Amino acid sequence: MVQWKWAVVTQVVLWLTRFIEVSFMVISQVLGTLSVADFLRDYWQKKPVLIRQGVPGFESPLSPEELAGLACEEDVPARLILESAGARPWTLRHGPFTEADFTSLPEDGYSLLITDCEKLIPDLMNLVQHFRFVPDWRIDDLMISYAPPGGSVGAHIDEYDVFLLQGMGRRKWMIEYPPKHSDFVPDLDIRLLQEFEPTEEWILEPGDMLYLPPGVPHHGVAVDHCMTYSIGFRAPLLHELAAGVTDRLITDMDQAARYGDPDLQVPANPGALDASSRAKLRAILQSVLDQDDAVLDRFIAETLTERPLDHAGFYPQNDPLDAKALRDEIAHSGDTLMRTPAARLLLVEYESDSAGGALAVDGQSTLLNAETLPLARLLVSQVFYDAAELLAATESEAAAELLQKLYADGVVQWQPNLLSV
């Protein structure tokens, strides 16, 4: 049984101000000897691939005790999944947890999982940013899990792409590919497969990584006390994308406009929607959708960057600074800014218009001009910003005001003192 070092855990809870710093190794690659082009061509959304030493020499920057300490914090998305005999073989518990929750755990048969870890600990973006060969709007979060020997969350299917990076200890991964089974065990707290027939299995050591496209049944079992770093991706549900765009189109309509029919003729059947009325109504609806590409692109970007309701707590309360004071702080303090990991930013830019576009941030967009476009390009191209580049991009008043607004909204924040980037 893990002897949770509660002196350490308590210390973590006390100094965790939701933005703790972690010691990070220098990361130069995340696909090992596999090139990004080969990975995207041969594997992305197509088939699984095991990448030995995808991150060579990777070591978990968090200990199990620190992960447990984080799970004791309010509003941290932590879960304990326990396996046991009996009528309900799997149990799901949600945090925040206490010392008693951990000291009363069995020797095996459980897993601790925390999602959105990079939003809780911004230093962890040092890892996540290396997966930006996939666009930002497809990256979801970093989940970190711990399990003692034999610990597992059962055989299951994810609806999203995921990289499973081993951070500590060893874990045996089994997959069923091509997939055969998709029925779930009824009446469980978690969605586990009724049947699972592994076709391949591997033991992953620190630095090894398994990529799985959506829908591949898989089952991971801890060989040792182990930690796994799961970089998960998201894809918009098409009906939600359509709803988000049409909601914005409707908002842009004249809210007082009504249907009119001054050319009304006596209907052959009052209870029928006649051909003339149908054609007129179709034309009205088609005119709503028949927008300039720039308008639709901006509304698509706004929809793709909408902030989930439960992410509000991931944004910092930055000290109030006006635009000039913010630039002065960047210029003279030795500190600089980074993108807040929870913030969602997308730039819409057209090759034919080098002085315009739109910056979508958390569901809203700002139209850009020649003064603000360079700043927007910088903000979306990087995660950790260079002070000199920020100052150069905010020499105009308009750009300085845009950066100040994003700072006031918590979209950007002061960088922690990274040991390695």
C-alpha positions in Angstrom: 0.0 0.0 0.0 1.2 3.5 -0.8 2.2 5.3 2.3 1.0 8.7 1.4 3.5 11.3 2.7 0.9 13.6 4.2 3.4 16.1 5.4 4.3 16.6 1.8 0.7 16.6 0.6 -0.3 19.1 3.2 2.5 21.3 2.3 1.5 21.1 -1.4 -2.1 22.1 -0.5 -0.8 25.1 1.6 1.4 26.6 -1.1 -0.6 25.6 -4.1 -2.2 28.9 -5.0 -3.6 27.1 -8.0 -0.4 28.0 -9.9 2.4 26.0 -8.5 5.7 25.7 -10.2 7.2 22.4 -11.2 10.7 21.4 -12.1 10.7 20.6 -15.8 13.2 18.9 -18.0 14.0 20.3 -21.4 11.7 18.7 -24.0 12.8 18.8 -27.6 10.5 16.2 -29.2 7.4 14.2 -28.4 7.2 11.7 -31.3 10.7 10.1 -30.9 12.1 9.2 -34.3 8.7 9.6 -36.0 8.4 12.8 -38.0 5.3 15.0 -37.6 4.5 14.6 -41.3 4.7 10.8 -41.1 2.6 10.7 -38.0 -0.2 12.9 -39.5 -0.1 11.0 -42.7 -0.1 7.4 -41.4 -1.6 7.5 -37.9 -3.6 10.6 -36.9 -7.3 9.6 -36.8 -6.4 6.4 -38.6 -4.7 3.8 -36.4 -2.9 3.4 -33.1 0.9 3.6 -32.8 3.3 2.9 -30.0 6.2 5.4 -29.9 9.1 4.2 -27.8 10.8 7.1 -26.1 8.5 9.6 -27.7 9.8 12.0 -25.0 13.3 10.6 -24.4 14.1 10.5 -20.7 10.8 11.9 -19.6 10.3 12.0 -15.8 7.0 13.0 -14.2 7.4 16.6 -12.9 4.8 15.8 -10.2 5.0 13.1 -7.5 2.0 10.9 -6.5 1.9 12.9 -3.2 1.7 16.2 -5.1 -1.0 14.8 -7.3 -2.9 13.8 -4.2 -2.4 17.2 -2.7 -3.8 18.8 -5.8 -6.9 16.4 -5.5 -7.6 17.9 -2.1 -8.1 21.4 -3.5 -11.6 22.8 -4.0 -12.8 22.9 -7.6 -10.0 20.6 -8.9 -11.5 18.0 -11.3 -10.3 15.0 -9.4 -11.7 11.5 -9.4 -11.0 8.2 -7.7 -12.0 5.0 -9.5 -12.1 1.9 -7.3 -12.4 -1.7 -8.4 -13.9 -4.2 -6.1 -15.9 -7.4 -5.9 -19.6 -7.5 -5.5 -22.7 -6.2 -7.2 -21.0 -2.9 -8.1 -17.5 -3.8 -9.1 -16.5 -0.2 -10.0 -17.1 2.9 -8.0 -16.4 6.5 -9.0 -15.7 9.2 -6.4 -15.3 12.9 -7.1 -13.0 15.3 -5.2 -12.1 17.3 -3.3 -10.6 14.5 -1.2 -9.2 14.4 2.3 -6.3 12.7 4.1 -8.7 10.1 5.3 -9.8 9.3 1.7 -6.2 8.4 0.8 -5.1 6.7 4.0 -8.1 4.4 3.8 -7.5 3.3 0.2 -6.8 -0.4 -0.4 -3.4 -1.6 -1.5 -4.5 -1.9 -5.1 -7.5 -1.7 -7.4 -7.8 2.1 -7.6 -6.7 5.0 -9.8 -6.5 8.7 -9.0 -7.1 11.0 -12.0 -7.1 14.8 -12.4 -8.1 16.4 -15.7 -7.2 19.9 -16.9 -3.8 19.7 -15.1 -2.2 22.2 -17.4 -4.8 24.8 -16.5 -4.2 24.2 -12.8 -0.4 24.2 -13.2 0.6 26.5 -16.1 4.2 25.1 -16.1 2.8 22.0 -17.6 2.1 23.8 -20.8 5.9 23.2 -21.4 4.8 19.7 -22.2 1.5 20.4 -23.9 2.9 23.0 -26.3 4.9 20.3 -28.0 1.7 18.8 -29.3 0.8 21.9 -31.3 1.4 20.2 -34.5 -2.3 19.7 -34.1 -4.2 23.0 -34.1 -5.0 24.6 -30.8 -8.7 24.4 -31.3 -8.4 20.6 -31.3 -6.3 20.3 -28.1 -8.4 19.8 -25.0 -6.4 19.0 -21.8 -3.7 17.2 -19.9 -4.9 14.5 -17.5 -2.5 13.0 -15.0 -3.3 9.7 -13.3 -1.7 7.6 -10.6 -2.3 3.9 -9.9 -0.6 1.4 -7.6 0.3 -2.0 -9.0 -2.7 -3.6 -10.6 -4.6 -0.3 -10.7 -6.8 0.3 -13.7 -9.9 2.2 -14.9 -11.2 -0.8 -16.9 -11.5 -1.4 -20.6 -13.1 1.6 -22.3 -13.4 3.7 -25.4 -12.6 7.4 -25.7 -14.4 9.6 -28.1 -11.3 11.7 -28.8 -7.7 11.3 -29.9 -5.3 10.7 -27.0 -1.5 10.4 -26.4 -0.7 8.2 -23.4 2.7 9.2 -22.1 4.2 7.2 -19.3 5.6 9.5 -16.6 6.6 7.2 -13.8 6.8 3.4 -13.3 5.4 1.0 -15.9 1.9 0.4 -17.3 0.7 -2.5 -19.5 -1.6 -1.2 -22.3 -3.8 -3.5 -24.2 -5.9 -2.5 -27.3 -8.5 -4.2 -29.4 -7.8 -3.1 -33.0 -9.7 -3.2 -35.2 -12.5 -2.5 -32.7 -15.1 -5.2 -32.2 -17.0 -4.2 -29.2 -18.8 -1.0 -28.2 -21.5 -2.1 -25.7 -21.1 -0.8 -22.2 -21.7 -2.5 -18.8 -25.1 -1.1 -17.6 -25.6 0.7 -14.3 -22.0 1.7 -13.6 -20.6 5.1 -12.6 -18.2 4.9 -15.5 -18.6 3.6 -19.1 -16.8 0.3 -19.3 -17.0 -2.2 -22.1 -18.9 -5.4 -21.6 -16.5 -7.3 -23.7 -12.8 -6.7 -24.6 -10.6 -8.9 -26.6 -7.0 -7.5 -26.8 -5.2 -7.9 -30.0 -2.0 -6.2 -29.0 -0.3 -5.3 -25.7 2.8 -3.5 -24.6 4.5 -2.4 -21.4 5.3 1.3 -21.4 8.2 2.8 -19.4 8.8 6.5 -18.7 9.1 8.4 -22.0 7.2 5.8 -24.0 3.9 7.0 -25.5 0.9 5.3 -27.1 -1.3 7.2 -29.6 -5.0 6.1 -29.9 -7.5 7.5 -32.4 -11.1 7.8 -31.3 -13.1 4.6 -30.7 -10.3 2.2 -30.1 -11.0 -0.1 -27.1 -8.1 0.0 -24.6 -7.2 -1.1 -21.1 -4.2 0.0 -19.1 -3.0 -1.8 -15.9 -0.3 -0.5 -13.7 2.7 -2.8 -13.4 4.4 -0.7 -10.7 3.3 2.5 -8.9 2.9 4.5 -12.0 1.8 7.9 -13.4 0.4 8.5 -16.9 0.2 11.8 -18.7 -2.8 11.8 -21.1 -2.9 14.6 -23.7 -6.5 14.6 -24.9 -8.0 16.3 -28.0 -11.4 17.6 -28.8 -13.6 17.8 -31.8 -16.7 19.9 -32.0 -20.0 18.0 -32.3 -21.3 19.1 -35.7 -24.8 20.0 -34.4 -23.2 22.2 -31.7 -21.0 23.9 -34.3 -24.0 24.6 -36.5 -26.0 25.8 -33.5 -23.2 28.2 -32.4 -22.9 29.7 -35.8 -26.6 30.1 -36.5 -27.2 31.6 -33.0 -24.7 34.3 -34.0 -26.2 34.8 -37.4 -29.6 35.2 -35.7 -28.2 37.8 -33.3 -27.0 39.8 -36.2 -30.4 39.9 -37.8 -32.8 42.8 -37.5 -34.8 41.7 -34.4 -37.8 43.7 -35.4 -38.1 42.3 -38.9 -41.2 40.2 -39.6 -42.5 38.1 -42.4 -44.6 40.1 -44.9 -46.9 39.0 -47.8 -48.4 42.1 -49.5 -48.8 40.0 -52.7 -51.0 37.4 -50.9 -53.4 35.5 -53.1 -56.5 33.6 -52.1 -55.2 30.1 -51.2 -56.5 27.0 -52.8 -56.3 25.3 -49.4 -56.0 27.5 -46.3 -54.5 24.6 -44.4 -51.6 24.1 -46.8 -48.2 25.8 -47.0 -48.4 26.8 -50.7 -45.5 26.8 -53.1 -45.2 30.6 -53.2 -45.0 30.9 -49.4 -42.5 28.0 -49.2 -40.2 29.7 -51.8 -40.3 33.0 -50.0 -39.6 31.4 -46.6 -36.7 29.4 -48.0 -35.2 32.5 -49.5 -35.4 34.3 -46.2 -33.6 31.5 -44.4 -31.0 31.1 -47.2 -30.3 34.8 -47.0 -29.4 34.4 -43.3 -26.9 31.7 -44.1 -25.7 33.4 -47.3 -23.0 35.5 -45.6 -19.7 36.7 -46.6 -17.0 34.1 -45.9 -15.3 36.5 -43.5 -18.5 36.7 -41.4 -19.0 32.9 -41.3 -15.3 32.3 -40.5 -15.4 34.7 -37.6 -18.6 33.1 -36.2 -17.0 29.6 -36.6 -13.9 30.8 -34.7 -16.1 32.3 -32.0 -18.0 29.0 -31.7 -14.8 26.9 -31.6 -13.4 29.1 -28.8 -16.4 29.2 -26.5 -15.4 28.8 -22.9 -16.9 25.9 -21.0 -18.9 27.0 -18.0 -16.7 25.1 -15.6 -13.5 26.7 -16.8 -14.1 30.1 -15.2 -12.1 29.2 -12.1 -9.0 28.5 -14.2 -8.5 32.2 -15.0 -6.2 34.4 -12.8 -7.2 37.6 -11.2 -4.4 39.8 -12.5 -3.5 43.0 -10.6 -5.1 46.0 -12.3 -2.8 47.8 -14.8 -3.6 50.2 -17.6 -2.0 49.7 -21.0 1.0 51.9 -20.3 1.7 50.4 -16.8 1.4 46.9 -18.3 4.1 47.7 -21.0 6.3 49.3 -18.3 6.0 46.2 -16.2 7.0 44.0 -19.1 9.9 46.3 -20.0 11.4 46.8 -16.6 10.3 44.0 -14.2 12.1 41.1 -15.8 8.8 39.3 -16.0 6.8 38.6 -19.1 3.4 37.1 -20.0 2.1 33.7 -21.2 -1.2 32.6 -22.5 -3.5 31.4 -19.7 -3.8 27.7 -20.4 -7.6 27.7 -20.2 -7.9 30.6 -22.7 -9.0 29.7 -26.2 -7.6 31.9 -29.0 -8.0 31.6 -32.7 -6.8 34.0 -35.4 -8.8 34.4 -38.6 -6.6 35.9 -41.2 -6.8 36.1 -45.0 -3.8 36.0 -47.3 -5.5 38.6 -49.5 -5.8 41.0 -46.6 -2.5 41.5 -44.8 -3.9 44.3 -42.6 -7.1 42.7 -41.2 -8.8 39.7 -39.8 -10.3 38.8 -36.4 -9.0 37.4 -33.1 -11.5 35.1 -31.4 -11.1 34.7 -27.7 -13.3 32.6 -25.5 -16.3 32.9 -27.8 -16.0 36.6 -28.8 -14.0 38.2 -31.5 -12.2 41.5 -32.1 -11.7 42.8 -35.6 -8.1 43.5 -36.4 -6.3 46.2 -38.4 -2.7 46.9 -39.4 -1.8 48.0 -35.8 -3.3 45.1 -33.9 -2.7 42.2 -36.4 1.0 41.7 -35.4 0.1 41.3 -31.8 -2.7 38.8 -32.6 -0.2 36.8 -34.7 2.2 36.7 -31.7 -0.4 35.8 -29.2 -1.7 32.8 -31.1 1.7 31.5 -32.4 3.2 31.1 -28.9 2.3 30.0 -25.4 5.2 31.7 -23.5 5.9 35.2 -24.8 9.2 36.9 -25.2 9.2 40.4 -23.5 10.9 42.1 -26.4 8.5 40.7 -28.9 5.5 41.8 -26.8 6.9 45.3 -26.5 7.5 45.5 -30.3 4.0 44.3 -31.1 2.3 46.8 -28.7 4.0 50.0 -29.8 0.7 51.4 -31.2 -1.9 52.5 -28.8 -4.5 50.2 -30.3 -2.3 47.1 -29.8 -1.4 48.1 -26.3 -5.0 48.5 -25.4 -5.9 45.1 -26.9 -3.2 43.4 -24.8 -4.4 45.3 -21.7 -7.9 44.1 -22.3 -6.8 40.5 -22.6 -4.7 40.9 -19.4 -7.6 42.4 -17.5 -9.8 39.4 -18.6 -7.1 36.9 -17.5 -6.5 35.6 -21.0 -2.8 36.3 -20.5 -1.0 36.0 -17.2 2.5 36.4 -15.8 4.8 33.5 -16.5 5.9 31.3 -13.6 9.6 31.1 -13.3 10.1 28.1 -15.6 13.3 26.2 -14.9 13.3 24.8 -18.5 11.2 25.8 -21.5 
